[in-house]
Amino acid sequence: MKDNFINTDKYLVKPDTKISLKDFDTEYKEGILNKEEGIKLLEEGKLRLSEMQDKLYAHDQYSILIIFQALDAAGKDGAVKHIMSGMNPSGVKVSSFKTPSSTELDHDYIWRHYLALPARGEIGIFNRSHYENVLVTRVHPEYILNENLPGINSVEDIKDDFWEKRFKQIKRFEKNISQNGTVILKFFLHMSKKEQKKRFISRIDDPKKNWKFSPGDISERKFWKDYQKAYEEAISNTSTDYAPWFIIPADDKWFTRLAITNIIDKQFESLNLQYPVVSPEVSAELQKSKEELESENGKSD
């Protein structure tokens, strides 16, 4: 994918940078590409990702963890579906995290995410992630009480230092898995409130999309400003060299998918993945096997 089409660096949040989401576009404004051109480039990019996935598996040293976070209707499911559609499903593990179960609540909040991590050679996708524990719980701190944590007996006990500790815990978790071969890419799909309204109405008007809509979506929409602030805090405190955040415009779905594909493609290229080279002894055995097969002269049993 040619770099001059998309400057993905503008979407990268550098470490130790305090961001405001108002400084990031929710629409594609460059105008270099139109939708038709973007979709064509997306298809080309998906083919490259498929080829690189094969090398990732054969190389067997790295795993890739892709994290999607966004407000409702921003296009997380569509991004997963379209970008990964060309890959071998046996090597892709998609995990969606809902309200934690009683068993999950009896462990630390990262436990269930650790269990879902991809093995070496695999690609893991978190559709929502451990960041829900500093996003939804930040807007609704009463949910923290379900974790039954020592020293947290009421919402009043949840102060600023609680969230600072959580950010540090998340960074330790991500640094640990990064140092052990997991490449982490985190995407926030940045959608405007106007576009969310449009997509909600579309879900209500289209019977085929009714299942995607819940009255609770409207309730959460009332906390829009609180969620924007929570995302700003989480992204500002957890974008690192080993686990960077990218803030992707999400009002134009075709561009969202293209930008994400471009970033993943660049990451694959930076790993310099190679197919294993067999030893001279193994190579000689392969040639011997080939000669044996060719000597069969097409005879069947």
C-alpha positions as CSV (number, residue, x, y, z in Angstrom):
1,M,0.0,0.0,0.0
2,K,1.6,3.3,-1.1
3,D,2.3,5.6,1.8
4,N,1.4,8.8,-0.1
5,F,-2.3,7.8,-0.1
6,I,-2.6,7.8,3.7
7,N,-0.4,9.4,6.3
8,T,-1.1,7.1,9.1
9,D,1.4,8.9,11.3
10,K,-1.2,11.6,12.0
11,Y,-3.3,9.0,13.7
12,L,-0.6,7.7,16.0
13,V,-0.6,8.9,19.6
14,K,3.0,9.3,20.7
15,P,4.0,8.2,24.2
16,D,3.5,10.7,27.1
17,T,1.2,12.8,24.9
18,K,-1.9,14.3,26.5
19,I,-4.6,14.3,23.8
20,S,-7.9,16.0,23.2
21,L,-10.2,14.1,20.8
22,K,-11.4,17.4,19.5
23,D,-8.0,17.7,17.8
24,F,-8.6,14.5,15.7
25,D,-10.9,14.3,12.7
26,T,-13.9,11.9,12.7
27,E,-14.1,12.2,8.9
28,Y,-11.7,11.6,6.0
29,K,-10.8,15.1,4.9
30,E,-7.7,14.7,2.7
31,G,-9.7,14.1,-0.4
32,I,-6.8,12.2,-2.1
33,L,-8.9,9.1,-2.5
34,N,-12.6,8.6,-3.2
35,K,-14.6,5.7,-1.9
36,E,-14.3,3.6,-5.0
37,E,-10.5,3.9,-5.0
38,G,-10.3,3.3,-1.3
39,I,-12.3,0.0,-1.6
40,K,-9.9,-1.2,-4.3
41,L,-6.9,-0.4,-2.2
42,L,-8.6,-2.2,0.7
43,E,-8.9,-5.4,-1.3
44,E,-5.2,-5.2,-2.3
45,G,-4.3,-4.6,1.3
46,K,-6.3,-7.6,2.5
47,L,-4.4,-9.8,0.0
48,R,-1.1,-8.6,1.5
49,L,-2.3,-9.3,5.0
50,S,-3.2,-12.8,4.0
51,E,0.3,-13.4,2.6
52,M,1.9,-11.9,5.7
53,Q,-0.4,-14.1,8.0
54,D,1.1,-17.1,6.3
55,K,4.6,-15.9,7.0
56,L,3.7,-15.0,10.6
57,Y,2.6,-18.6,11.2
58,A,5.6,-20.1,9.5
59,H,8.0,-17.7,11.3
60,D,6.5,-18.7,14.6
61,Q,8.2,-16.0,16.8
62,Y,5.5,-13.3,17.0
63,S,1.8,-13.1,17.7
64,I,-0.3,-10.0,16.8
65,L,-2.8,-8.5,19.1
66,I,-5.2,-6.0,17.5
67,I,-7.5,-4.1,19.9
68,F,-10.6,-2.2,18.8
69,Q,-12.3,0.3,21.1
70,A,-15.1,2.6,20.3
71,L,-18.5,3.9,21.2
72,D,-21.6,2.0,20.0
73,A,-22.1,2.0,16.2
74,A,-18.6,3.1,15.4
75,G,-17.9,0.1,13.2
76,K,-15.8,-2.3,15.3
77,D,-17.6,-5.4,14.0
78,G,-17.5,-4.2,10.4
79,A,-13.8,-3.5,10.7
80,V,-13.1,-7.0,12.0
81,K,-15.3,-8.6,9.3
82,H,-13.9,-6.7,6.3
83,I,-10.2,-6.4,7.2
84,M,-9.8,-10.0,8.3
85,S,-12.0,-11.6,5.7
86,G,-9.1,-12.7,3.5
87,M,-7.2,-14.4,6.3
88,N,-7.1,-18.0,7.2
89,P,-9.7,-18.3,10.1
90,S,-7.7,-21.0,11.8
91,G,-5.0,-18.5,12.5
92,V,-7.2,-15.6,13.7
93,K,-8.8,-15.6,17.2
94,V,-11.5,-13.0,17.7
95,S,-12.6,-12.3,21.3
96,S,-15.5,-10.0,22.3
97,F,-15.7,-9.1,26.0
98,K,-19.1,-8.5,27.6
99,T,-20.1,-7.9,31.2
100,P,-17.8,-10.1,33.3
101,S,-19.2,-13.3,34.7
102,S,-19.1,-14.2,38.4
103,T,-16.1,-16.4,37.8
104,E,-14.2,-13.6,36.0
105,L,-15.1,-11.2,38.8
106,D,-13.4,-13.6,41.2
107,H,-10.1,-12.9,39.4
108,D,-8.3,-9.7,38.6
109,Y,-9.8,-7.8,35.7
110,I,-7.0,-8.7,33.3
111,W,-7.3,-12.4,33.9
112,R,-9.9,-13.2,31.2
113,H,-8.0,-11.1,28.6
114,Y,-4.8,-13.0,29.3
115,L,-6.6,-16.3,28.6
116,A,-7.7,-14.9,25.2
117,L,-4.2,-13.9,24.0
118,P,-3.1,-15.3,20.6
119,A,-0.3,-17.9,20.5
120,R,2.8,-17.4,18.5
121,G,2.0,-17.4,14.8
122,E,-1.5,-16.3,15.4
123,I,-3.5,-13.0,15.2
124,G,-5.7,-12.1,18.1
125,I,-8.5,-9.5,17.9
126,F,-10.0,-8.0,21.0
127,N,-13.4,-6.4,20.1
128,R,-13.5,-4.3,23.3
129,S,-10.8,-5.2,25.7
130,H,-9.2,-4.7,29.2
131,Y,-9.7,-1.0,28.5
132,E,-13.4,-1.4,29.3
133,N,-12.1,-1.4,32.9
134,V,-10.9,2.2,32.6
135,L,-13.7,3.4,30.3
136,V,-17.1,2.0,31.1
137,T,-16.1,1.7,34.8
138,R,-14.8,5.3,34.7
139,V,-18.2,6.5,33.5
140,H,-20.0,4.1,35.8
141,P,-17.7,3.6,38.8
142,E,-20.4,1.7,40.7
143,Y,-19.4,-1.3,38.5
144,I,-16.1,-1.4,40.2
145,L,-17.9,-2.5,43.4
146,N,-18.7,-5.8,41.7
147,E,-15.0,-6.7,41.7
148,N,-15.0,-6.8,45.6
149,L,-11.6,-5.2,45.8
150,P,-9.9,-4.6,49.1
151,G,-10.3,-1.1,50.4
152,I,-13.1,-0.3,47.9
153,N,-16.4,-0.3,49.8
154,S,-18.2,2.5,48.0
155,V,-17.9,4.7,45.0
156,E,-16.4,7.4,47.2
157,D,-13.3,5.1,47.7
158,I,-12.6,5.2,44.0
159,K,-10.4,8.3,43.6
160,D,-7.9,9.6,40.9
161,D,-5.1,7.4,42.2
162,F,-7.2,4.3,41.6
163,W,-7.3,5.1,37.9
164,E,-3.6,6.0,37.8
165,K,-2.8,2.6,39.2
166,R,-5.0,0.9,36.6
167,F,-3.2,2.6,33.8
168,K,0.1,1.4,35.2
169,Q,-1.3,-2.1,35.6
170,I,-2.4,-2.1,31.9
171,K,1.0,-0.8,30.7
172,R,2.7,-3.6,32.7
173,F,0.5,-6.2,31.2
174,E,1.1,-4.9,27.7
175,K,4.8,-4.5,28.2
176,N,5.1,-8.1,29.5
177,I,3.4,-9.7,26.6
178,S,5.2,-7.4,24.2
179,Q,8.6,-8.4,25.5
180,N,7.5,-12.0,25.0
181,G,6.7,-11.6,21.3
182,T,3.2,-10.2,21.1
183,V,3.0,-7.2,18.8
184,I,0.2,-4.9,20.0
185,L,-1.8,-2.4,17.9
186,K,-4.7,-0.4,19.5
187,F,-7.3,1.4,17.5
188,F,-9.9,3.9,18.8
189,L,-12.6,4.4,16.1
190,H,-13.3,8.1,16.5
191,M,-16.9,8.7,15.5
192,S,-18.9,12.0,15.7
193,K,-22.1,12.2,17.8
194,K,-23.9,13.2,14.6
195,E,-22.8,10.0,12.8
196,Q,-23.8,7.8,15.8
197,K,-27.3,9.3,15.7
198,K,-27.5,8.6,12.0
199,R,-26.4,4.9,12.5
200,F,-28.8,4.4,15.4
201,I,-31.7,5.6,13.3
202,S,-30.6,3.3,10.5
203,R,-30.6,0.4,12.8
204,I,-34.1,1.2,14.0
205,D,-35.5,1.7,10.5
206,D,-34.0,-1.4,9.0
207,P,-35.6,-4.6,10.3
208,K,-32.4,-6.5,9.4
209,K,-30.5,-4.3,11.8
210,N,-32.9,-4.1,14.7
211,W,-31.0,-6.7,16.6
212,K,-28.0,-4.4,16.7
213,F,-29.9,-1.8,18.6
214,S,-30.7,-1.7,22.3
215,P,-32.6,1.0,24.2
216,G,-29.6,1.0,26.5
217,D,-27.6,2.5,23.6
218,I,-29.6,5.7,24.0
219,S,-29.0,5.7,27.8
220,E,-25.3,5.5,27.2
221,R,-25.4,8.2,24.5
222,K,-26.4,10.6,27.3
223,F,-22.9,10.1,28.7
224,W,-21.2,11.1,25.5
225,K,-19.0,13.8,27.1
226,D,-18.0,11.5,30.0
227,Y,-16.9,8.8,27.5
228,Q,-14.9,11.3,25.5
229,K,-13.1,12.4,28.6
230,A,-12.5,8.8,29.7
231,Y,-11.1,7.8,26.3
232,E,-8.8,10.9,26.4
233,E,-7.5,9.9,29.8
234,A,-7.0,6.2,28.9
235,I,-5.3,6.9,25.5
236,S,-3.1,9.6,26.9
237,N,-1.9,7.4,29.7
238,T,-1.4,4.1,27.9
239,S,0.0,4.9,24.4
240,T,3.5,3.5,24.4
241,D,6.2,2.5,21.9
242,Y,5.4,-1.2,22.5
243,A,1.6,-0.7,22.5
244,P,0.6,2.4,20.5
245,W,-2.8,3.9,20.1
246,F,-4.1,5.0,16.8
247,I,-7.2,7.4,16.6
248,I,-8.9,6.5,13.4
249,P,-11.6,8.6,11.7
250,A,-14.8,6.5,11.9
251,D,-17.5,8.5,10.1
252,D,-16.5,7.0,6.7
253,K,-16.4,3.3,7.1
254,W,-14.5,2.6,3.9
255,F,-11.7,4.9,5.0
256,T,-11.7,3.5,8.6
257,R,-11.1,0.0,7.2
258,L,-8.4,1.2,4.8
259,A,-6.5,3.1,7.4
260,I,-6.5,0.2,9.8
261,T,-5.4,-2.2,7.1
262,N,-2.5,0.2,6.1
263,I,-1.3,0.4,9.7
264,I,-1.4,-3.4,10.2
265,D,0.4,-3.9,6.8
266,K,3.2,-1.6,7.9
267,Q,3.6,-3.4,11.2
268,F,3.9,-6.7,9.4
269,E,6.5,-5.3,7.1
270,S,8.6,-4.0,10.0
271,L,8.8,-7.5,11.5
272,N,10.8,-8.7,8.5
273,L,9.0,-12.1,8.6
274,Q,10.7,-14.9,6.7
275,Y,9.8,-18.5,5.8
276,P,12.1,-20.9,7.7
277,V,15.1,-22.1,5.7
278,V,15.7,-25.8,6.0
279,S,19.1,-27.3,6.6
280,P,21.2,-28.9,3.8
281,E,20.3,-32.3,5.3
282,V,16.6,-31.6,5.2
283,S,16.9,-30.2,1.7
284,A,18.5,-33.4,0.5
285,E,15.7,-35.4,2.0
286,L,13.2,-33.3,0.2
287,Q,14.9,-33.9,-3.1
288,K,15.0,-37.6,-2.4
289,S,11.2,-37.6,-1.6
290,K,10.6,-35.7,-4.8
291,E,12.6,-38.2,-6.9
292,E,10.6,-41.0,-5.2
293,L,7.3,-39.4,-6.1
294,E,8.4,-38.7,-9.7
295,S,9.5,-42.3,-10.1
296,E,5.9,-43.5,-9.6
297,N,5.2,-42.7,-13.2
298,G,1.6,-42.0,-12.6
299,K,0.8,-45.5,-11.4
300,S,-2.0,-45.9,-8.9
301,D,-2.5,-48.6,-6.3
